[in-house]
Amino acid sequence: MALFSQLGNYRNFGLLVLRAGLGVMMFLHGLPKLTGGIAKWEMLGQNMGHLHIHFIPVMWGFMCAITETIGGIFCVLGLWFRLVCVLMVINFIVAVATLFASGNGIKESSEAIELMFVFFGLIFLGAGSLSIDKS
């Protein structure tokens, strides 16, 4: 279609929009977790039990909060983008496992599943040329 034929020239701008939108939302989603303190981190870290990992839940919860908060900022900037995407995929694997273990079905888990696939795809695409890393 002629109307959309030139949009391929703006691939890097599209990646910037995607990075910025996802990054800001992840930052806003993770900030209450990061500022929630040790009790919140322990509660988050206990979700690793659904993957049969039961040791040091405070560390796992803190890593979840850091991944979402600082990872969101790095996502916007395009800094260490692929590493951030890998960590986000792991984060969402735990989220999906937790949602399914809580008795939620596919409908209630769809947001976490969708974001897991988005970040997985972004691992292969990279941040584009409009990023700090310019990779």
N, CA, C and O atoms as a printed pandas DataFrame, in Angstrom:
     atom_number atom_name residue_name chain_id  residue_number  x_coord  y_coord  z_coord
0              1         N          MET        A               1    0.844   -1.165    0.000
1              2        CA          MET        A               1    0.000    0.000    0.000
2              3         C          MET        A               1    0.898    1.240    0.000
3              4         O          MET        A               1    1.802    1.358    0.828
4              5         N          ALA        A               2    0.654    2.128   -0.898
5              6        CA          ALA        A               2    1.522    3.295   -1.088
6              7         C          ALA        A               2    1.581    4.196    0.132
7              8         O          ALA        A               2    2.600    4.840    0.380
8              9         N          LEU        A               3    0.507    4.248    0.890
9             10        CA          LEU        A               3    0.445    5.124    2.051
10            11         C          LEU        A               3    1.497    4.754    3.099
11            12         O          LEU        A               3    2.057    5.632    3.756
12            13         N          PHE        A               4    1.762    3.470    3.252
13            14        CA          PHE        A               4    2.681    3.012    4.283
14            15         C          PHE        A               4    4.044    2.594    3.745
15            16         O          PHE        A               4    4.871    2.101    4.512
16            17         N          SER        A               5    4.299    2.769    2.486
17            18        CA          SER        A               5    5.522    2.243    1.877
18            19         C          SER        A               5    6.789    2.920    2.392
19            20         O          SER        A               5    7.852    2.299    2.382
20            21         N          GLN        A               6    6.714    4.153    2.834
21            22        CA          GLN        A               6    7.901    4.877    3.284
22            23         C          GLN        A               6    8.164    4.738    4.785
23            24         O          GLN        A               6    9.179    5.236    5.273
24            25         N          LEU        A               7    7.278    4.076    5.523
25            26        CA          LEU        A               7    7.446    3.976    6.973
26            27         C          LEU        A               7    8.665    3.159    7.370
27            28         O          LEU        A               7    9.184    3.335    8.472
28            29         N          GLY        A               8    9.131    2.280    6.513
29            30        CA          GLY        A               8   10.337    1.509    6.800
30            31         C          GLY        A               8   11.553    2.388    7.004
31            32         O          GLY        A               8   12.521    1.979    7.644
32            33         N          ASN        A               9   11.506    3.599    6.459
33            34        CA          ASN        A               9   12.619    4.536    6.647
34            35         C          ASN        A               9   12.704    5.052    8.076
35            36         O          ASN        A               9   13.716    5.633    8.468
36            37         N          TYR        A              10   11.650    4.842    8.855
37            38        CA          TYR        A              10   11.590    5.364   10.225
38            39         C          TYR        A              10   11.630    4.244   11.264
39            40         O          TYR        A              10   11.069    4.377   12.352
40            41         N          ARG        A              11   12.289    3.153   10.924
41            42        CA          ARG        A              11   12.390    1.989   11.812
42            43         C          ARG        A              11   12.988    2.363   13.159
43            44         O          ARG        A              11   12.471    1.962   14.201
44            45         N          ASN        A              12   14.077    3.130   13.145
45            46        CA          ASN        A              12   14.739    3.493   14.404
46            47         C          ASN        A              12   13.874    4.402   15.258
47            48         O          ASN        A              12   13.922    4.327   16.486
48            49         N          PHE        A              13   13.079    5.265   14.620
49            50        CA          PHE        A              13   12.153    6.098   15.382
50            51         C          PHE        A              13   11.061    5.230   16.012
51            52         O          PHE        A              13   10.657    5.467   17.151
52            53         N          GLY        A              14   10.592    4.236   15.280
53            54        CA          GLY        A              14    9.606    3.299   15.822
54            55         C          GLY        A              14   10.145    2.549   17.033
55            56         O          GLY        A              14    9.440    2.365   18.025
56            57         N          LEU        A              15   11.402    2.117   16.944
57            58        CA          LEU        A              15   12.019    1.448   18.090
58            59         C          LEU        A              15   12.155    2.398   19.275
59            60         O          LEU        A              15   11.979    1.984   20.421
60            61         N          LEU        A              16   12.464    3.659   19.015
61            62        CA          LEU        A              16   12.555    4.651   20.086
62            63         C          LEU        A              16   11.206    4.828   20.775
63            64         O          LEU        A              16   11.138    4.863   22.004
64            65         N          VAL        A              17   10.142    4.938   20.003
65            66        CA          VAL        A              17    8.805    5.079   20.577
66            67         C          VAL        A              17    8.453    3.855   21.419
67            68         O          VAL        A              17    7.926    3.988   22.524
68            69         N          LEU        A              18    8.742    2.675   20.901
69            70        CA          LEU        A              18    8.468    1.435   21.626
70            71         C          LEU        A              18    9.287    1.360   22.904
71            72         O          LEU        A              18    8.758    1.025   23.964
72            73         N          ARG        A              19   10.583    1.671   22.809
73            74        CA          ARG        A              19   11.454    1.667   23.988
74            75         C          ARG        A              19   10.976    2.656   25.040
75            76         O          ARG        A              19   10.905    2.331   26.225
76            77         N          ALA        A              20   10.648    3.868   24.596
77            78        CA          ALA        A              20   10.243    4.917   25.534
78            79         C          ALA        A              20    8.931    4.560   26.225
79            80         O          ALA        A              20    8.812    4.707   27.441
80            81         N          GLY        A              21    7.962    4.099   25.472
81            82        CA          GLY        A              21    6.677    3.735   26.066
82            83         C          GLY        A              21    6.789    2.596   27.059
83            84         O          GLY        A              21    6.281    2.678   28.177
84            85         N          LEU        A              22    7.459    1.531   26.643
85            86        CA          LEU        A              22    7.633    0.387   27.542
86            87         C          LEU        A              22    8.496    0.753   28.749
87            88         O          LEU        A              22    8.199    0.358   29.876
88            89         N          GLY        A              23    9.557    1.505   28.504
89            90        CA          GLY        A              23   10.466    1.861   29.587
90            91         C          GLY        A              23    9.811    2.713   30.646
91            92         O          GLY        A              23    9.993    2.466   31.839
92            93         N          VAL        A              24    9.051    3.715   30.236
93            94        CA          VAL        A              24    8.364    4.569   31.213
94            95         C          VAL        A              24    7.349    3.757   32.012
95            96         O          VAL        A              24    7.257    3.898   33.231
96            97         N          MET        A              25    6.595    2.917   31.333
97            98        CA          MET        A              25    5.597    2.112   32.046
98            99         C          MET        A              25    6.252    1.107   33.005
99           100         O          MET        A              25    5.740    0.874   34.100
100          101         N          MET        A              26    7.371    0.518   32.602
101          102        CA          MET        A              26    8.060   -0.407   33.505
102          103         C          MET        A              26    8.618    0.342   34.716
103          104         O          MET        A              26    8.564   -0.158   35.839
104          105         N          PHE        A              27    9.154    1.545   34.482
105          106        CA          PHE        A              27    9.651    2.362   35.586
106          107         C          PHE        A              27    8.524    2.666   36.574
107          108         O          PHE        A              27    8.697    2.507   37.782
108          109         N          LEU        A              28    7.373    3.103   36.065
109          110        CA          LEU        A              28    6.248    3.431   36.940
110          111         C          LEU        A              28    5.704    2.204   37.659
111          112         O          LEU        A              28    5.221    2.302   38.787
112          113         N          HIS        A              29    5.783    1.060   37.010
113          114        CA          HIS        A              29    5.320   -0.195   37.609
114          115         C          HIS        A              29    6.304   -0.693   38.671
115          116         O          HIS        A              29    5.895   -1.279   39.674
116          117         N          GLY        A              30    7.591   -0.459   38.450
117          118        CA          GLY        A              30    8.605   -0.978   39.367
118          119         C          GLY        A              30    8.923   -0.070   40.534
119          120         O          GLY        A              30    9.379   -0.554   41.570
120          121         N          LEU        A              31    8.699    1.236   40.406
121          122        CA          LEU        A              31    9.074    2.176   41.465
122          123         C          LEU        A              31    8.420    1.866   42.812
123          124         O          LEU        A              31    9.115    1.901   43.828
124          125         N          PRO        A              32    7.118    1.564   42.873
125          126        CA          PRO        A              32    6.545    1.200   44.180
126          127         C          PRO        A              32    7.157   -0.077   44.763
127          128         O          PRO        A              32    7.236   -0.233   45.981
128          129         N          LYS        A              33    7.582   -0.974   43.896
129          130        CA          LYS        A              33    8.233   -2.194   44.380
130          131         C          LYS        A              33    9.596   -1.876   44.971
131          132         O          LYS        A              33    9.978   -2.433   46.000
132          133         N          LEU        A              34   10.328   -0.979   44.321
133          134        CA          LEU        A              34   11.666   -0.624   44.797
134          135         C          LEU        A              34   11.602    0.143   46.108
135          136         O          LEU        A              34   12.420   -0.078   47.001
136          137         N          THR        A              35   10.632    1.041   46.227
137          138        CA          THR        A              35   10.526    1.856   47.438
138          139         C          THR        A              35    9.730    1.170   48.541
139          140         O          THR        A              35    9.581    1.724   49.630
140          141         N          GLY        A              36    9.221   -0.022   48.276
141          142        CA          GLY        A              36    8.411   -0.745   49.250
142          143         C          GLY        A              36    9.193   -1.321   50.407
143          144         O          GLY        A              36    8.610   -1.661   51.436
144          145         N          GLY        A              37   10.494   -1.438   50.262
145          146        CA          GLY        A              37   11.334   -1.929   51.351
146          147         C          GLY        A              37   11.441   -3.439   51.403
147          148         O          GLY        A              37   10.951   -4.153   50.528
148          149         N          ILE        A              38   12.088   -3.897   52.438
149          150        CA          ILE        A              38   12.442   -5.317   52.575
150          151         C          ILE        A              38   11.208   -6.211   52.624
151          152         O          ILE        A              38   11.220   -7.296   52.043
152          153         N          ALA        A              39   10.153   -5.788   53.297
153          154        CA          ALA        A              39    8.946   -6.620   53.367
154          155         C          ALA        A              39    8.355   -6.848   51.975
155          156         O          ALA        A              39    7.925   -7.954   51.650
156          157         N          LYS        A              40    8.338   -5.809   51.167
157          158        CA          LYS        A              40    7.825   -5.924   49.798
158          159         C          LYS        A              40    8.729   -6.812   48.958
159          160         O          LYS        A              40    8.248   -7.637   48.183
160          161         N          TRP        A              41   10.049   -6.643   49.112
161          162        CA          TRP        A              41   10.991   -7.456   48.347
162          163         C          TRP        A              41   10.859   -8.923   48.703
163          164         O          TRP        A              41   10.925   -9.786   47.828
164          165         N          GLU        A              42   10.672   -9.214   49.995
165          166        CA          GLU        A              42   10.525  -10.612   50.410
166          167         C          GLU        A              42    9.255  -11.214   49.809
167          168         O          GLU        A              42    9.262  -12.354   49.344
168          169         N          MET        A              43    8.169  -10.443   49.821
169          170        CA          MET        A              43    6.918  -10.921   49.244
170          171         C          MET        A              43    7.088  -11.207   47.745
171          172         O          MET        A              43    6.627  -12.234   47.247
172          173         N          LEU        A              44    7.748  -10.297   47.042
173          174        CA          LEU        A              44    8.000  -10.501   45.608
174          175         C          LEU        A              44    8.902  -11.711   45.380
175          176         O          LEU        A              44    8.650  -12.522   44.489
176          177         N          GLY        A              45    9.948  -11.828   46.186
177          178        CA          GLY        A              45   10.913  -12.908   46.026
178          179         C          GLY        A              45   10.334  -14.283   46.288
179          180         O          GLY        A              45   10.826  -15.278   45.758
180          181         N          GLN        A              46    9.294  -14.345   47.100
181          182        CA          GLN        A              46    8.664  -15.636   47.365
182          183         C          GLN        A              46    7.975  -16.200   46.127
183          184         O          GLN        A              46    7.677  -17.394   46.072
184          185         N          ASN        A              47    7.721  -15.357   45.141
185          186        CA          ASN        A              47    7.145  -15.844   43.888
186          187         C          ASN        A              47    8.101  -16.757   43.134
187          188         O          ASN        A              47    7.670  -17.532   42.280
188          189         N          MET        A              48    9.383  -16.676   43.436
189          190        CA          MET        A              48   10.347  -17.586   42.808
190          191         C          MET        A              48   10.083  -19.036   43.217
191          192         O          MET        A              48   10.531  -19.967   42.549
192          193         N          GLY        A              49    9.359  -19.217   44.309
193          194        CA          GLY        A              49    8.994  -20.555   44.757
194          195         C          GLY        A              49    8.190  -21.320   43.717
195          196         O          GLY        A              49    8.206  -22.551   43.708
196          197         N          HIS        A              50    7.492  -20.614   42.846
197          198        CA          HIS        A              50    6.737  -21.284   41.787
198          199         C          HIS        A              50    7.673  -21.918   40.756
199          200         O          HIS        A              50    7.256  -22.771   39.972
200          201         N          LEU        A              51    8.932  -21.498   40.762
201          202        CA          LEU        A              51    9.959  -22.116   39.916
202          203         C          LEU        A              51   10.887  -22.994   40.748
203          204         O          LEU        A              51   11.968  -23.371   40.295
204          205         N          HIS        A              52   10.459  -23.317   41.971
205          206        CA          HIS        A              52   11.186  -24.170   42.911
206          207         C          HIS        A              52   12.503  -23.558   43.364
207          208         O          HIS        A              52   13.478  -24.271   43.599
208          209         N          ILE        A              53   12.528  -22.241   43.486
209          210        CA          ILE        A              53   13.691  -21.527   44.027
210          211         C          ILE        A              53   13.203  -20.860   45.306
211          212         O          ILE        A              53   12.441  -19.894   45.260
212          213         N          HIS        A              54   13.648  -21.381   46.450
213          214        CA          HIS        A              54   13.099  -20.945   47.733
214          215         C          HIS        A              54   14.105  -20.204   48.613
215          216         O          HIS        A              54   13.759  -19.814   49.728
216          217         N          PHE        A              55   15.328  -20.000   48.152
217          218        CA          PHE        A              55   16.328  -19.366   49.014
218          219         C          PHE        A              55   16.429  -17.870   48.718
219          220         O          PHE        A              55   16.107  -17.423   47.617
220          221         N          ILE        A              56   16.871  -17.116   49.692
221          222        CA          ILE        A              56   17.046  -15.650   49.682
222          223         C          ILE        A              56   15.960  -14.888   48.894
223          224         O          ILE        A              56   16.251  -14.252   47.881
224          225         N          PRO        A              57   14.718  -14.961   49.372
225          226        CA          PRO        A              57   13.638  -14.284   48.648
226          227         C          PRO        A              57   13.790  -12.758   48.611
227          228         O          PRO        A              57   13.328  -12.115   47.668
228          229         N          VAL        A              58   14.430  -12.179   49.626
229          230        CA          VAL        A              58   14.607  -10.726   49.634
230          231         C          VAL        A              58   15.464  -10.295   48.449
231          232         O          VAL        A              58   15.170   -9.287   47.807
232          233         N          MET        A              59   16.516  -11.045   48.154
233          234        CA          MET        A              59   17.380  -10.701   47.025
234          235         C          MET        A              59   16.611  -10.803   45.699
235          236         O          MET        A              59   16.737   -9.928   44.843
236          237         N          TRP        A              60   15.823  -11.860   45.531
237          238        CA          TRP        A              60   15.062  -12.035   44.293
238          239         C          TRP        A              60   14.035  -10.916   44.133
239          240         O          TRP        A              60   13.841  -10.401   43.032
240          241         N          GLY        A              61   13.386  -10.546   45.215
241          242        CA          GLY        A              61   12.420   -9.454   45.153
242          243         C          GLY        A              61   13.076   -8.127   44.821
243          244         O          GLY        A              61   12.540   -7.336   44.044
244          245         N          PHE        A              62   14.248   -7.885   45.416
245          246        CA          PHE        A              62   14.997   -6.664   45.116
246          247         C          PHE        A              62   15.423   -6.656   43.651
247          248         O          PHE        A              62   15.345   -5.621   42.990
248          249         N          MET        A              63   15.867   -7.791   43.143
249          250        CA          MET        A              63   16.271   -7.877   41.740
250          251         C          MET        A              63   15.081   -7.611   40.809
251          252         O          MET        A              63   15.246   -6.981   39.764
252          253         N          CYS        A              64   13.906   -8.078   41.171
253          254        CA          CYS        A              64   12.699   -7.807   40.392
254          255         C          CYS        A              64   12.429   -6.304   40.362
255          256         O          CYS        A              64   12.162   -5.734   39.304
256          257         N          ALA        A              65   12.500   -5.670   41.529
257          258        CA          ALA        A              65   12.223   -4.235   41.623
258          259         C          ALA        A              65   13.256   -3.418   40.857
259          260         O          ALA        A              65   12.899   -2.459   40.173
260          261         N          ILE        A              66   14.527   -3.783   40.961
261          262        CA          ILE        A              66   15.593   -3.076   40.238
262          263         C          ILE        A              66   15.438   -3.269   38.736
263          264         O          ILE        A              66   15.608   -2.325   37.964
264          265         N          THR        A              67   15.117   -4.492   38.319
265          266        CA          THR        A              67   14.956   -4.771   36.899
266          267         C          THR        A              67   13.863   -3.904   36.296
267          268         O          THR        A              67   14.041   -3.330   35.222
268          269         N          GLU        A              68   12.736   -3.808   36.985
269          270        CA          GLU        A              68   11.629   -3.028   36.438
270          271         C          GLU        A              68   11.909   -1.525   36.501
271          272         O          GLU        A              68   11.583   -0.799   35.561
272          273         N          THR        A              69   12.506   -1.053   37.594
273          274        CA          THR        A              69   12.696    0.387   37.772
274          275         C          THR        A              69   13.893    0.901   36.975
275          276         O          THR        A              69   13.732    1.730   36.080
276          277         N          ILE        A              70   15.080    0.416   37.294
277          278        CA          ILE        A              70   16.286    0.870   36.603
278          279         C          ILE        A              70   16.295    0.355   35.165
279          280         O          ILE        A              70   16.729    1.058   34.252
280          281         N          GLY        A              71   15.815   -0.873   34.969
281          282        CA          GLY        A              71   15.714   -1.421   33.623
282          283         C          GLY        A              71   14.794   -0.599   32.747
283          284         O          GLY        A              71   15.040   -0.462   31.549
284          285         N          GLY        A              72   13.734   -0.048   33.328
285          286        CA          GLY        A              72   12.847    0.823   32.572
286          287         C          GLY        A              72   13.550    2.076   32.086
287          288         O          GLY        A              72   13.358    2.508   30.949
288          289         N          ILE        A              73   14.373    2.661   32.962
289          290        CA          ILE        A              73   15.150    3.847   32.577
290          291         C          ILE        A              73   16.143    3.484   31.481
291          292         O          ILE        A              73   16.272    4.204   30.491
292          293         N          PHE        A              74   16.844    2.370   31.657
293          294        CA          PHE        A              74   17.818    1.938   30.652
294          295         C          PHE        A              74   17.132    1.613   29.326
295          296         O          PHE        A              74   17.705    1.825   28.257
296          297         N          CYS        A              75   15.913    1.102   29.399
297          298        CA          CYS        A              75   15.156    0.800   28.183
298          299         C          CYS        A              75   14.886    2.085   27.400
299          300         O          CYS        A              75   15.060    2.119   26.182
300          301         N          VAL        A              76   14.462    3.138   28.098
301          302        CA          VAL        A              76   14.213    4.422   27.435
302          303         C          VAL        A              76   15.482    4.946   26.788
303          304         O          VAL        A              76   15.456    5.426   25.655
304          305         N          LEU        A              77   16.587    4.855   27.502
305          306        CA          LEU        A              77   17.860    5.378   27.005
306          307         C          LEU        A              77   18.498    4.489   25.948
307          308         O          LEU        A              77   19.325    4.956   25.164
308          309         N          GLY        A              78   18.127    3.222   25.917
309          310        CA          GLY        A              78   18.765    2.280   25.010
310          311         C          GLY        A              78   20.112    1.823   25.526
311          312         O          GLY        A              78   20.961    1.382   24.752
312          313         N          LEU        A              79   20.313    1.925   26.825
313          314        CA          LEU        A              79   21.577    1.545   27.462
314          315         C          LEU        A              79   21.510    0.086   27.900
315          316         O          LEU        A              79   20.584   -0.297   28.615
316          317         N          TRP        A              80   22.468   -0.729   27.487
317          318        CA          TRP        A              80   22.499   -2.156   27.796
318          319         C          TRP        A              80   21.150   -2.796   27.495
319          320         O          TRP        A              80   20.624   -3.581   28.284
320          321         N          PHE        A              81   20.609   -2.445   26.350
321          322        CA          PHE        A              81   19.227   -2.751   26.014
322          323         C          PHE        A              81   18.941   -4.248   25.966
323          324         O          PHE        A              81   17.952   -4.708   26.536
324          325         N          ARG        A              82   19.781   -4.995   25.304
325          326        CA          ARG        A              82   19.505   -6.436   25.174
326          327         C          ARG        A              82   19.585   -7.140   26.528
327          328         O          ARG        A              82   18.787   -8.036   26.803
328          329         N          LEU        A              83   20.531   -6.748   27.373
329          330        CA          LEU        A              83   20.613   -7.324   28.721
330          331         C          LEU        A              83   19.347   -7.006   29.513
331          332         O          LEU        A              83   18.801   -7.875   30.194
332          333         N          VAL        A              84   18.884   -5.763   29.423
333          334        CA          VAL        A              84   17.652   -5.373   30.109
334          335         C          VAL        A              84   16.487   -6.211   29.609
335          336         O          VAL        A              84   15.660   -6.652   30.407
336          337         N          CYS        A              85   16.406   -6.437   28.311
337          338        CA          CYS        A              85   15.320   -7.245   27.750
338          339         C          CYS        A              85   15.374   -8.689   28.255
339          340         O          CYS        A              85   14.333   -9.279   28.544
340          341         N          VAL        A              86   16.561   -9.255   28.362
341          342        CA          VAL        A              86   16.698  -10.616   28.895
342          343         C          VAL        A              86   16.193  -10.660   30.335
343          344         O          VAL        A              86   15.462  -11.576   30.711
344          345         N          LEU        A              87   16.583   -9.670   31.142
345          346        CA          LEU        A              87   16.137   -9.628   32.536
346          347         C          LEU        A              87   14.626   -9.430   32.634
347          348         O          LEU        A              87   13.977   -9.997   33.513
348          349         N          MET        A              88   14.073   -8.630   31.736
349          350        CA          MET        A              88   12.615   -8.428   31.728
350          351         C          MET        A              88   11.891   -9.726   31.345
351          352         O          MET        A              88   10.851  -10.047   31.921
352          353         N          VAL        A              89   12.428  -10.462   30.390
353          354        CA          VAL        A              89   11.816  -11.743   30.016
354          355         C          VAL        A              89   11.799  -12.683   31.214
355          356         O          VAL        A              89   10.784  -13.327   31.483
356          357         N          ILE        A              90   12.907  -12.766   31.929
357          358        CA          ILE        A              90   12.966  -13.616   33.131
358          359         C          ILE        A              90   11.945  -13.140   34.152
359          360         O          ILE        A              90   11.241  -13.947   34.759
360          361         N          ASN        A              91   11.867  -11.840   34.338
361          362        CA          ASN        A              91   10.910  -11.257   35.274
362          363         C          ASN        A              91    9.481  -11.657   34.910
363          364         O          ASN        A              91    8.690  -12.011   35.785
364          365         N          PHE        A              92    9.153  -11.602   33.625
365          366        CA          PHE        A              92    7.800  -11.932   33.210
366          367         C          PHE        A              92    7.542  -13.434   33.201
367          368         O          PHE        A              92    6.391  -13.850   33.334
368          369         N          ILE        A              93    8.559  -14.250   33.051
369          370        CA          ILE        A              93    8.380  -15.702   33.208
370          371         C          ILE        A              93    7.926  -16.003   34.629
371          372         O          ILE        A              93    7.017  -16.805   34.843
372          373         N          VAL        A              94    8.568  -15.351   35.603
373          374        CA          VAL        A              94    8.169  -15.535   37.006
374          375         C          VAL        A              94    6.751  -15.001   37.216
375          376         O          VAL        A              94    5.957  -15.623   37.922
376          377         N          ALA        A              95    6.430  -13.863   36.615
377          378        CA          ALA        A              95    5.086  -13.301   36.755
378          379         C          ALA        A              95    4.026  -14.241   36.185
379          380         O          ALA        A              95    2.978  -14.443   36.799
380          381         N          VAL        A              96    4.296  -14.811   35.024
381          382        CA          VAL        A              96    3.342  -15.742   34.412
382          383         C          VAL        A              96    3.196  -16.985   35.281
383          384         O          VAL        A              96    2.080  -17.456   35.501
384          385         N          ALA        A              97    4.302  -17.520   35.775
385          386        CA          ALA        A              97    4.238  -18.699   36.649
386          387         C          ALA        A              97    3.429  -18.394   37.904
387          388         O          ALA        A              97    2.644  -19.228   38.354
388          389         N          THR        A              98    3.615  -17.206   38.468
389          390        CA          THR        A              98    2.882  -16.809   39.669
390          391         C          THR        A              98    1.393  -16.675   39.378
391          392         O          THR        A              98    0.556  -17.122   40.162
392          393         N          LEU        A              99    1.073  -16.066   38.259
393          394        CA          LEU        A              99   -0.343  -15.897   37.908
394          395         C          LEU        A              99   -1.030  -17.240   37.680
395          396         O          LEU        A              99   -2.154  -17.444   38.138
396          397         N          PHE        A             100   -0.369  -18.150   36.983
397          398        CA          PHE        A             100   -0.961  -19.463   36.754
398          399         C          PHE        A             100   -1.067  -20.255   38.052
399          400         O          PHE        A             100   -2.050  -20.965   38.263
400          401         N          ALA        A             101   -0.069  -20.143   38.920
401          402        CA          ALA        A             101   -0.101  -20.860   40.197
402          403         C          ALA        A             101   -1.200  -20.317   41.106
403          404         O          ALA        A             101   -1.699  -21.035   41.973
404          405         N          SER        A             102   -1.577  -19.060   40.916
405          406        CA          SER        A             102   -2.636  -18.448   41.725
406          407         C          SER        A             102   -4.018  -18.812   41.214
407          408         O          SER        A             102   -5.020  -18.368   41.773
408          409         N          GLY        A             103   -4.085  -19.599   40.177
409          410        CA          GLY        A             103   -5.368  -20.035   39.642
410          411         C          GLY        A             103   -5.905  -19.153   38.535
411          412         O          GLY        A             103   -7.027  -19.356   38.070
412          413         N          ASN        A             104   -5.125  -18.183   38.109
413          414        CA          ASN        A             104   -5.550  -17.326   37.004
414          415         C          ASN        A             104   -5.399  -18.078   35.691
415          416         O          ASN        A             104   -4.483  -18.883   35.520
416          417         N          GLY        A             105   -6.293  -17.810   34.790
417          418        CA          GLY        A             105   -6.231  -18.429   33.476
418          419         C          GLY        A             105   -5.465  -17.561   32.495
419          420         O          GLY        A             105   -4.800  -16.595   32.869
420          421         N          ILE        A             106   -5.578  -17.928   31.248
421          422        CA          ILE        A             106   -4.859  -17.210   30.190
422          423         C          ILE        A             106   -5.363  -15.778   30.062
423          424         O          ILE        A             106   -4.583  -14.874   29.761
424          425         N          LYS        A             107   -6.638  -15.563   30.285
425          426        CA          LYS        A             107   -7.205  -14.213   30.150
426          427         C          LYS        A             107   -6.601  -13.262   31.179
427          428         O          LYS        A             107   -6.247  -12.134   30.839
428          429         N          GLU        A             108   -6.479  -13.694   32.416
429          430        CA          GLU        A             108   -5.930  -12.849   33.468
430          431         C          GLU        A             108   -4.411  -12.721   33.369
431          432         O          GLU        A             108   -3.837  -11.770   33.900
432          433         N          SER        A             109   -3.764  -13.655   32.705
433          434        CA          SER        A             109   -2.306  -13.662   32.579
434          435         C          SER        A             109   -1.823  -13.066   31.271
435          436         O          SER        A             109   -0.617  -12.987   31.036
436          437         N          SER        A             110   -2.737  -12.649   30.424
437          438        CA          SER        A             110   -2.361  -12.264   29.063
438          439         C          SER        A             110   -1.406  -11.070   29.021
439          440         O          SER        A             110   -0.520  -11.037   28.167
440          441         N          GLU        A             111   -1.556  -10.093   29.913
441          442        CA          GLU        A             111   -0.675   -8.926   29.876
442          443         C          GLU        A             111    0.777   -9.325   30.124
443          444         O          GLU        A             111    1.678   -8.867   29.420
444          445         N          ALA        A             112    1.003  -10.167   31.112
445          446        CA          ALA        A             112    2.366  -10.611   31.408
446          447         C          ALA        A             112    2.925  -11.458   30.266
447          448         O          ALA        A             112    4.102  -11.346   29.924
448          449         N          ILE        A             113    2.087  -12.297   29.683
449          450        CA          ILE        A             113    2.535  -13.134   28.570
450          451         C          ILE        A             113    2.890  -12.261   27.359
451          452         O          ILE        A             113    3.911  -12.478   26.706
452          453         N          GLU        A             114    2.047  -11.288   27.073
453          454        CA          GLU        A             114    2.308  -10.399   25.938
454          455         C          GLU        A             114    3.605   -9.620   26.128
455          456         O          GLU        A             114    4.410   -9.521   25.203
456          457         N          LEU        A             115    3.812   -9.066   27.324
457          458        CA          LEU        A             115    5.043   -8.310   27.571
458          459         C          LEU        A             115    6.275   -9.204   27.515
459          460         O          LEU        A             115    7.342   -8.769   27.081
460          461         N          MET        A             116    6.132  -10.446   27.952
461          462        CA          MET        A             116    7.243  -11.388   27.860
462          463         C          MET        A             116    7.649  -11.567   26.396
463          464         O          MET        A             116    8.838  -11.556   26.077
464          465         N          PHE        A             117    6.675  -11.730   25.511
465          466        CA          PHE        A             117    6.973  -11.893   24.089
466          467         C          PHE        A             117    7.511  -10.615   23.459
467          468         O          PHE        A             117    8.378  -10.677   22.587
468          469         N          VAL        A             118    7.014   -9.461   23.885
469          470        CA          VAL        A             118    7.514   -8.194   23.355
470          471         C          VAL        A             118    8.988   -8.035   23.704
471          472         O          VAL        A             118    9.801   -7.736   22.830
472          473         N          PHE        A             119    9.338   -8.229   24.968
473          474        CA          PHE        A             119   10.738   -8.078   25.368
474          475         C          PHE        A             119   11.616   -9.161   24.738
475          476         O          PHE        A             119   12.783   -8.910   24.434
476          477         N          PHE        A             120   11.066  -10.363   24.540
477          478        CA          PHE        A             120   11.830  -11.412   23.868
478          479         C          PHE        A             120   12.141  -11.001   22.431
479          480         O          PHE        A             120   13.268  -11.179   21.969
480          481         N          GLY        A             121   11.161  -10.458   21.725
481          482        CA          GLY        A             121   11.391   -9.996   20.360
482          483         C          GLY        A             121   12.382   -8.847   20.302
483          484         O          GLY        A             121   13.182   -8.762   19.370
484          485         N          LEU        A             122   12.336   -7.960   21.294
485          486        CA          LEU        A             122   13.253   -6.820   21.320
486          487         C          LEU        A             122   14.704   -7.241   21.548
487          488         O          LEU        A             122   15.624   -6.503   21.193
488          489         N          ILE        A             123   14.915   -8.410   22.134
489          490        CA          ILE        A             123   16.282   -8.921   22.280
490          491         C          ILE        A             123   16.926   -9.034   20.895
491          492         O          ILE        A             123   18.100   -8.707   20.721
492          493         N          PHE        A             124   16.154   -9.497   19.919
493          494        CA          PHE        A             124   16.673   -9.698   18.568
494          495         C          PHE        A             124   16.739   -8.405   17.764
495          496         O          PHE        A             124   17.629   -8.237   16.930
496          497         N          LEU        A             125   15.803   -7.491   18.009
497          498        CA          LEU        A             125   15.769   -6.243   17.261
498          499         C          LEU        A             125   16.838   -5.245   17.721
499          500         O          LEU        A             125   17.400   -4.515   16.904
500          501         N          GLY        A             126   17.113   -5.215   19.009
501          502        CA          GLY        A             126   18.051   -4.256   19.556
502          503         C          GLY        A             126   17.394   -2.895   19.763
503          504         O          GLY        A             126   16.199   -2.733   19.515
504          505         N          ALA        A             127   18.165   -1.931   20.212
505          506        CA          ALA        A             127   17.640   -0.619   20.574
506          507         C          ALA        A             127   17.535    0.319   19.377
507          508         O          ALA        A             127   16.825    1.322   19.453
508          509         N          GLY        A             128   18.206    0.031   18.297
509          510        CA          GLY        A             128   18.201    0.923   17.151
510          511         C          GLY        A             128   19.281    1.984   17.277
511          512         O          GLY        A             128   20.001    2.043   18.273
512          513         N          SER        A             129   19.382    2.822   16.252
513          514        CA          SER        A             129   20.457    3.813   16.235
514          515         C          SER        A             129   20.157    5.035   17.098
515          516         O          SER        A             129   21.073    5.803   17.393
516          517         N          LEU        A             130   18.916    5.241   17.510
517          518        CA          LEU        A             130   18.558    6.369   18.365
518          519         C          LEU        A             130   18.640    5.962   19.829
519          520         O          LEU        A             130   17.657    6.061   20.564
520          521         N          SER        A             131   19.797    5.510   20.242
521          522        CA          SER        A             131   20.012    5.066   21.620
522          523         C          SER        A             131   21.401    5.483   22.066
523          524         O          SER        A             131   22.243    5.873   21.256
524          525         N          ILE        A             132   21.622    5.395   23.358
525          526        CA          ILE        A             132   22.949    5.751   23.888
526          527         C          ILE        A             132   24.000    4.779   23.396
527          528         O          ILE        A             132   25.106    5.188   23.045
528          529         N          ASP        A             133   23.670    3.501   23.365
529          530        CA          ASP        A             133   24.616    2.489   22.896
530          531         C          ASP        A             133   24.815    2.526   21.378
531          532         O          ASP        A             133   25.870    2.131   20.881
532          533         N          LYS        A             134   23.820    2.992   20.652
533          534        CA          LYS        A             134   23.831    3.031   19.183
534          535         C          LYS        A             134   24.209    1.691   18.566
535          536         O          LYS        A             134   24.986    1.617   17.614
536          537         N          SER        A             135   23.630    0.622   19.144
537          538        CA          SER        A             135   23.964   -0.709   18.647
538          539         C          SER        A             135   22.963   -1.194   17.626
539          540         O          SER        A             135   23.098   -2.301   17.106
